[in-house]
Amino acid sequence: MSRIYLNAFDMNCAGHQSAGLWKHPADEGHRYTDLSFWLDLARTLEDGGFDALFLADVLGVYDVYGGSKDAAVADAAQIPVNEPTVLLPALAAVTSHLGFGVTVSTTYEQPYSLARRLSTLDHLTRGRVAWNIVTSYLDSAARNLGLDAQVPHDERYEIAEEYLEVCYKLWEGSWEDGAVVRSGGVYADPAKVHDIGHKGKYFAVPGPHLSEPSPQRTPVLFQAGASPRGVRFAARHAEAVFVSGPSPRVVRRSVDAIRARVAEQGRDPRAVKIFTMLTPVVGETSAEAEQKLGEYQSLVSVPGAFALFGGWTGVDLAELPVDQLLTYRDGDANRSALAAFTTAERAWTPRELAGFIGLGGRGPVVTGSGPEVADELERWVEEADVDGFNLAYVTTPGTFADFARWVVPELRRRGRVPSQPEAGTLRERLGGAGPRLAADHPGAAHRR
């Protein structure tokens, strides 16, 4: 039986993927500003068999729907939202094995400073950090960060390519192994600490990395783009890829494209772990789970869900008749999000989308008892060829606690999840041979 990897998909905000469910009396998302909420969640996830807490982030507001931010604000659709990286040291202090994936965009931050921040986090978590590399998709983010409009979609990836080159030089090539000696009155040997001398089209970084090597040096590299340009980027750089879609068949197309591109790069396509998004609604029995689902569905906010969809795709559903089929068009938002709902398998109308994305966003809801949900996860693994799941929540921490209580024990009985956490860094727990980048990864070429 192949291993199934489990991430809790969350965000440092009041409402992530299930618009309007902040109204549910059991939802504690409003406590996102309370550190004790996050500490309790981290303990729940580690004790419950999760591999990592995967934190999404955006740098703008969802203001496409109706040409206004009002629906997003009224329904807490990823606003208010706080910065994610600052949570990690505190969460690491109360856990021993849980990994932490954090989303940071290459479009609005300098690589020299981000490399230091991620090295710091890798030190403080003892090698449990992953970086979810995104290029951003909200026009509102561009406007608020000094641009008249977004950088065009494919150019954002060109910037990201050079961004990663700078980071590899800093993480892998600036400090040699053994540079830190702490002997004879010398902390680090200057002859083993090197300026990287980078001067490219987008970045100029002449000096050395500011941080000494962390346990993983380069954090585990996640990537979440499924557009053709995003797939090429993932094939070169990603160690784990996050895809989403409404069915295993839709997701399988993305998975096959990614694995084929990885092989073209001379890398092992099975070494790249692919995660898809599902939202579990679990009860002790199927009847209990169905009762929960009906309760949740009654609280969904359609405007809030459409606000999220508008931000993801750049499509304003307020402009479309409720029964008109969506059609694909290139844009500078998240192309893969729109492509997932305009496939040859089926196209969606706004009316149908309201029922689908209201709970859990771009991934389907899986409802049932522990064994029934485990069956569905195994079906997705076989049919979509994924390695694991980013599990979104309906209510927090309830969705994650229910999954840990009812589904994880069943997955353990089936040999899909280890009975005890594996030792080592996050990279090793995700199947890496050691804490460092694999030898066939392009970042490894920058080692001295």
C-alpha positions in Angstrom: 0.0 0.0 0.0 1.4 3.4 -1.0 1.7 6.1 1.7 -0.9 8.8 1.8 0.3 12.3 2.9 -2.0 14.6 4.7 -1.8 18.4 5.0 -4.2 20.6 6.8 -5.1 23.5 4.4 -5.5 26.7 6.3 -4.9 30.4 6.3 -4.2 33.1 8.9 -7.7 34.5 8.5 -11.2 34.2 9.8 -12.6 32.4 6.8 -10.6 30.4 4.2 -12.4 28.3 1.6 -16.0 27.9 3.0 -17.7 31.2 2.6 -20.2 32.1 5.3 -19.4 29.1 7.6 -18.0 31.6 10.2 -21.6 31.8 11.3 -21.6 28.2 12.5 -21.6 28.1 16.3 -18.8 25.5 16.3 -16.5 27.5 14.1 -13.6 29.2 15.9 -12.0 30.9 12.8 -12.7 34.3 14.4 -9.9 33.3 17.0 -7.2 33.5 14.2 -5.7 36.5 16.1 -5.3 34.4 19.3 -2.0 32.5 19.4 -3.5 29.9 21.7 -5.9 28.9 18.9 -3.0 28.1 16.6 -1.0 26.3 19.3 -4.1 24.1 20.0 -4.5 23.4 16.3 -0.9 22.5 15.8 -1.1 20.0 18.7 -4.4 18.5 17.2 -2.8 18.0 13.8 0.4 16.4 15.1 -1.5 14.1 17.5 -3.9 13.4 14.7 -1.4 12.1 12.2 -1.1 15.0 9.8 2.2 15.6 8.0 2.0 19.3 7.7 0.0 22.5 8.2 -0.1 24.2 4.8 -0.8 27.9 5.1 -2.2 29.8 2.1 -1.8 33.5 1.7 -2.8 36.4 -0.6 -1.7 40.0 -0.7 -4.9 41.5 -1.9 -8.6 41.6 -1.5 -11.2 39.6 -3.6 -12.9 42.5 -5.4 -13.8 41.1 -8.8 -17.3 40.0 -8.0 -19.7 42.9 -8.6 -16.6 45.1 -9.0 -16.4 45.5 -5.2 -14.7 44.1 -2.1 -18.0 44.2 -0.2 -19.0 40.6 -0.6 -15.6 39.4 0.5 -15.6 41.7 3.5 -19.1 40.9 4.6 -18.5 37.1 4.5 -14.9 37.1 5.7 -13.7 35.6 2.4 -10.0 35.6 3.1 -10.3 39.1 4.6 -9.3 40.0 7.3 -6.0 38.1 6.8 -2.8 38.2 8.7 0.8 37.3 7.7 1.5 33.6 7.9 5.3 33.1 8.5 5.2 34.8 12.0 3.2 31.8 13.3 5.7 29.1 12.6 8.2 29.4 15.5 5.5 29.3 18.1 3.8 26.3 16.4 7.2 24.5 16.2 7.8 25.0 19.9 4.7 22.9 20.8 5.3 20.2 18.2 8.1 17.8 17.3 7.2 16.3 13.8 4.5 18.5 12.2 5.8 20.3 9.1 4.8 23.8 8.0 4.2 24.9 4.4 4.0 28.6 4.1 3.0 30.6 1.0 5.1 33.5 -0.1 5.0 35.3 -3.5 8.0 35.8 -5.7 6.4 38.9 -7.3 6.4 41.3 -4.4 9.4 40.5 -2.3 13.2 40.5 -2.8 14.9 37.0 -2.8 17.7 38.2 -0.5 15.5 39.0 2.4 13.1 36.1 1.9 16.0 33.6 1.8 17.1 34.8 5.2 13.6 34.6 6.6 13.1 31.0 5.4 16.5 30.0 6.6 15.6 31.4 10.0 12.4 29.4 10.1 14.1 26.2 9.0 16.6 26.7 11.9 13.8 27.4 14.5 11.6 24.5 13.3 14.6 22.1 13.1 14.1 21.5 9.4 10.3 21.3 9.1 9.6 24.2 6.7 8.3 24.1 3.1 7.9 27.1 0.9 4.8 27.2 -1.3 6.1 29.3 -4.3 3.4 31.4 -5.9 3.5 34.3 -8.3 0.2 36.0 -7.1 -3.0 36.3 -9.0 -4.9 39.3 -7.5 -4.9 42.6 -9.4 -5.7 44.3 -6.1 -2.4 43.1 -4.7 -0.5 44.6 -7.6 -2.3 47.9 -7.2 -1.6 48.1 -3.5 2.0 47.2 -3.9 2.9 50.0 -6.3 2.0 48.7 -9.7 -0.7 49.9 -12.1 -1.7 46.3 -12.9 -0.4 42.8 -12.4 2.8 41.7 -14.1 1.6 39.5 -17.0 1.0 35.9 -16.1 4.0 34.3 -18.0 6.4 37.1 -17.1 5.6 36.4 -13.4 7.1 33.0 -13.9 10.1 34.4 -15.6 10.7 36.5 -12.5 10.2 33.4 -10.4 12.8 31.5 -12.4 15.5 34.0 -11.6 14.2 34.4 -8.1 14.8 30.7 -7.5 18.3 30.9 -9.0 19.2 33.6 -6.5 17.8 31.6 -3.6 19.7 28.5 -4.7 23.0 30.4 -4.8 22.3 31.8 -1.3 21.1 28.6 0.3 23.3 26.0 -1.5 26.4 27.8 -2.6 27.2 30.7 -0.3 28.2 28.9 2.8 30.3 25.7 2.4 29.7 22.7 4.6 32.1 23.2 7.5 32.2 27.0 7.2 31.1 27.3 10.8 34.0 26.2 12.9 33.6 27.9 16.4 37.2 27.2 17.2 40.5 29.0 17.7 38.7 32.4 18.2 37.0 32.1 14.8 33.2 31.5 14.5 33.1 31.0 10.7 35.9 30.6 8.2 35.8 33.6 5.8 37.4 31.4 3.1 34.3 29.2 3.1 31.7 32.0 3.0 31.2 33.2 -0.6 29.6 36.2 -2.3 27.2 34.9 -4.9 27.8 37.7 -7.4 24.4 37.5 -9.1 23.4 40.1 -11.7 20.4 39.2 -13.9 17.5 40.7 -15.6 15.4 41.2 -12.5 17.7 40.9 -9.5 21.2 42.0 -8.5 22.6 40.2 -5.4 26.3 40.5 -5.1 26.9 39.5 -1.5 26.8 36.3 0.7 23.8 34.7 2.4 23.2 36.2 5.8 22.3 32.9 7.5 24.5 30.0 8.2 23.2 26.7 6.7 19.9 25.4 8.2 19.0 21.7 8.5 17.5 21.5 5.0 19.4 24.5 3.6 16.7 24.9 0.9 13.2 24.5 2.4 11.0 21.9 0.8 9.7 23.5 -2.4 5.9 23.4 -3.1 4.3 24.9 -6.2 0.7 25.4 -6.9 0.3 26.3 -10.6 -1.3 24.1 -13.2 -1.2 26.4 -16.2 1.2 25.3 -19.0 3.8 27.8 -17.8 3.2 26.8 -14.2 3.7 23.2 -15.0 7.0 23.9 -16.7 8.1 25.8 -13.6 7.0 23.0 -11.3 8.7 20.4 -13.3 12.0 22.2 -12.9 11.8 23.3 -9.3 9.0 21.7 -7.2 9.5 18.8 -4.8 5.7 18.8 -4.1 2.9 20.2 -6.2 -0.6 21.3 -5.1 -3.3 20.8 -7.8 -7.1 21.0 -7.5 -10.1 20.1 -9.5 -13.7 18.9 -9.1 -13.1 15.2 -10.1 -10.3 12.6 -10.2 -10.4 12.7 -14.0 -9.8 16.5 -14.2 -7.0 16.3 -11.6 -5.4 13.3 -13.4 -4.8 15.4 -16.5 -2.8 17.9 -14.4 -0.9 15.1 -12.6 0.0 13.4 -15.9 1.3 16.6 -17.4 3.4 17.4 -14.3 5.0 14.0 -14.1 5.8 14.0 -17.8 7.4 17.4 -17.6 9.4 16.3 -14.5 10.8 13.3 -16.4 11.8 15.7 -19.3 13.9 17.6 -16.8 15.8 14.5 -16.0 14.2 14.2 -12.5 12.4 11.3 -11.0 8.7 12.0 -11.6 7.7 9.8 -8.7 9.9 11.7 -6.3 7.7 14.8 -6.8 4.7 14.4 -4.4 1.4 15.7 -5.8 -1.4 16.8 -3.4 -5.0 17.6 -4.3 -7.6 19.4 -2.3 -10.6 17.7 -0.7 -12.9 18.9 2.1 -14.0 16.1 4.4 -17.2 16.1 6.3 -16.9 13.1 8.7 -19.1 11.6 11.3 -19.2 8.4 13.4 -21.8 7.2 10.9 -22.8 8.2 7.4 -26.1 9.5 8.7 -24.3 11.8 11.2 -22.0 13.1 8.4 -25.0 13.8 6.1 -26.7 15.7 8.9 -23.6 17.8 9.3 -23.4 18.4 5.6 -27.0 19.7 5.4 -26.4 22.0 8.4 -23.2 23.4 6.7 -24.9 23.9 3.3 -27.6 26.0 4.9 -25.0 28.5 6.0 -23.1 28.9 2.7 -22.9 32.5 1.4 -23.3 32.5 -2.3 -21.9 36.1 -2.7 -18.9 35.1 -0.5 -18.3 32.0 -2.7 -18.6 34.1 -5.9 -16.1 36.6 -4.4 -13.6 33.9 -3.9 -14.2 32.5 -7.5 -13.8 36.0 -8.9 -10.4 36.5 -7.2 -9.2 33.0 -8.3 -10.2 33.4 -12.0 -10.7 37.0 -12.7 -14.3 36.2 -13.9 -17.1 38.3 -12.4 -20.1 35.9 -12.0 -22.3 38.8 -11.3 -22.1 39.6 -15.1 -23.2 36.1 -16.2 -26.8 34.7 -16.4 -27.1 32.0 -13.7 -27.5 29.2 -16.2 -24.8 30.3 -18.8 -21.9 27.9 -19.2 -18.5 29.3 -18.3 -15.9 29.4 -21.0 -12.1 29.5 -20.7 -10.1 32.6 -21.5 -6.5 33.5 -20.8 -6.0 36.1 -18.2 -3.6 37.2 -15.5 -5.4 35.6 -12.6 -5.2 31.9 -11.6 -5.6 30.2 -15.0 -5.7 26.7 -13.6 -8.7 27.6 -11.4 -10.8 28.6 -14.4 -9.5 25.7 -16.5 -10.7 23.2 -13.8 -14.3 24.4 -14.3 -14.3 24.7 -18.1 -13.2 21.3 -19.1 -14.2 18.9 -21.9 -15.6 16.7 -19.2 -18.1 19.3 -18.2 -18.5 23.1 -18.0 -20.2 24.8 -15.1 -22.9 27.5 -14.7 -22.9 30.1 -11.9 -25.9 28.3 -10.4 -23.9 25.0 -10.2 -20.8 26.7 -9.0 -22.7 28.2 -6.0 -23.5 24.7 -4.8 -20.0 23.4 -5.4 -17.5 26.0 -4.3 -19.5 27.2 -1.3 -17.9 24.4 0.9 -14.2 23.9 0.5 -13.6 26.0 -2.6 -12.1 24.4 -5.6 -12.0 20.8 -4.3 -14.9 18.5 -3.8 -16.6 17.6 -0.5 -16.2 14.0 0.7 -18.9 13.0 3.2 -19.3 9.9 5.3 -18.0 7.8 8.1 -14.3 7.2 8.7 -14.1 4.1 6.5 -16.2 5.7 3.8 -14.0 8.8 3.6 -10.9 6.6 3.6 -12.4 4.6 0.7 -12.8 7.9 -1.2 -9.3 9.0 -0.5 -8.0 5.7 -1.8 -10.1 6.1 -4.9 -8.6 9.5 -5.6 -5.1 8.1 -5.1 -5.7 5.4 -7.6 -7.7 7.3 -10.2 -5.9 10.7 -10.0 -2.4 9.3 -9.2 -2.0 11.8 -6.3 0.3 11.2 -3.3 -1.7 13.1 -0.8 -4.3 15.7 0.1 -4.5 19.3 1.2 -7.6 18.9 3.4 -9.7 22.1 3.6 -12.0 22.8 6.4 -15.7 23.7 6.8 -15.4 24.6 10.4 -12.1 25.0 12.3 -10.8 23.2 14.2 -13.8 20.8 14.0 -13.1 19.5 10.4 -9.6 18.6 11.3 -10.4 17.1 14.7 -13.2 15.0 13.1 -10.8 13.7 10.4 -8.1 12.9 13.0 -10.7 11.1 15.1 -12.5 9.0 12.5 -10.4 8.8 9.3 -6.8 8.7 10.4 -7.2 5.5 12.5 -8.8 3.8 9.5 -6.0 4.9 7.2 -3.5 3.6 9.7 -5.3 0.2 9.8 -4.9 0.1 6.0 -1.2 0.9 6.1 -1.7 4.3 4.4 -0.6 6.5 7.3 2.2 5.5 9.7 1.2 4.5 13.2 4.0 6.7 14.6 5.5 9.9 13.0 8.7 9.4 11.0 11.8 11.0 12.3 13.8 13.5 10.3 13.2 16.7 8.4 10.1 17.5 6.4 12.0 16.6 3.2 12.9 13.2 4.6 9.3 12.6 5.8 8.1 13.3 2.3 10.4 10.6 0.9 13.7 12.4 0.4 16.9 10.4 0.9 18.2 13.0 3.2 17.6 16.6 4.5 19.1 18.2 1.4 17.8 18.7 -2.1 18.1 15.6 -4.3 21.2 15.4 -6.5 19.0 15.7 -9.7 17.4 18.9 -8.5 18.7 22.1 -10.3 19.3 23.7 -7.0 21.9 21.1 -6.1 24.1 22.3 -9.0 24.9 25.4 -7.0 26.7 23.5 -4.2 30.4 24.0 -3.8 
